Amino acid sequence: MIVWLNGTFGAGKTTAAHELLDLLPGSTLYDPELLGHGLRLMLPAKRLEEIDDYQDLPAWRRMVVDTAAALLTEVPGPLITPMTLLRQEYRDEIFGSLAARRIPVRHVLLHAEETILRTRIAGREEIPGNTEANESVRQWSLDHLGSYAGALDWIRADAHVVDTSGLTPRQTAEQVAEAVRTGAGSCDIVQTPEPTAETLAAGVLLFDDQDRVLLVDPTYKAGWEFPGGIVEPGEAPARAGVREVAEELGIQLPRAPRLLVLDWEAPKPPGFGGLRLLFDGGRLTDDRIRDLLLPGAELRDWRFVTEAEAEQMLPPVRWNRLRWALRARERGCPLHLEAGVPVG
């Protein structure tokens, strides 16, 4: 298990984490910030200039998960992780990948009002005697209070909240330990095992009366996607698409959807690639759109979008597959792609 202590600078994450080590038997401090420092030392300066924060590095987010899994083979757990995480898509990616590895997460927000946070930040001294460095850290911390305020709504909805305004580090840790013991802050993200070989996946395109396509926002991975998923052993791909649409959205398709695109996705570490099929699930009436369901453990949102809007929302590989699927739908003839390029 991972006890993820979220919150902005000055909330008391680090001090509470050290106190928690005494309260949760077998626990180990796991600080992903060390991974960020390591990447700063290893990556070329040109790459680092392209980002504002090491959390923006896909390598960091993957290393957080891989390192946690490795640590849990060495220690009994739980891992106590004091780490500010304000971007919901990064939370989805990290917590979803942990869920795929069957590593449960208790998400706890340590919160204090802004006036208290500012007072605490003003008193921080990261490097004793180094006035310039300490002032830089304080200013950086203050600059992030706005981002924290903007993220509060989704964090509060996701995490168990402990108000640290009037608590000592020990009292904070005691409240967190009790929350962990009672199961508070449990993130019920769908557990999708990471593939160990090539996979066969079926997606279904659904349209509204303006021919906009439906995209969904999974909780267990970053980025928008089409409804669909992995085809189970012995399952027909079209039937898998029908099943996934029913499970994800509560929509029962009246017939097997028509194939639009078959695309061979090349393996690209850490992915294994495989066959990706997109089917035409047809248009949804307004009544059926109103009945769309969102299983909270799997999907956070859905949206009908134009082709141009989809290009801004989808990763390049998925966008390329969608644009060819839309061309196939216009022509009434399925397309065979290899690595996103039409064959024949």
Secondary structure, DSSP 8 states (H G I E B T S, - for coil): -EEEEE--TTS-HHHHHHHHHHHSTT-EE--THHHHHHHHHHS-HHHHTT-SSGGG-HHHHHHHHHHHHHHTTTS-S-EEEE-----HHHHHHHHHHHHHTT--EEEEEEE--HHHHHHHHHT--SSTT-HHHHHHHHHHHHHTHHHHHHHHHHHHHHSEEEE-TT--HHHHHHHHHHHHHTTTTB---------SS-EEEEEEEEE-TT--EEEEEESSSSS-B-SEEE--TT--HHHHHHHHHHHHH----SS--EEEEEEEE---TT---EEEEEEEEEE--HHHHHT----TTTEEEEEEE-HHHHHHHS-HHHHHHHHHHHHHHHHTS-EEEETTEE--
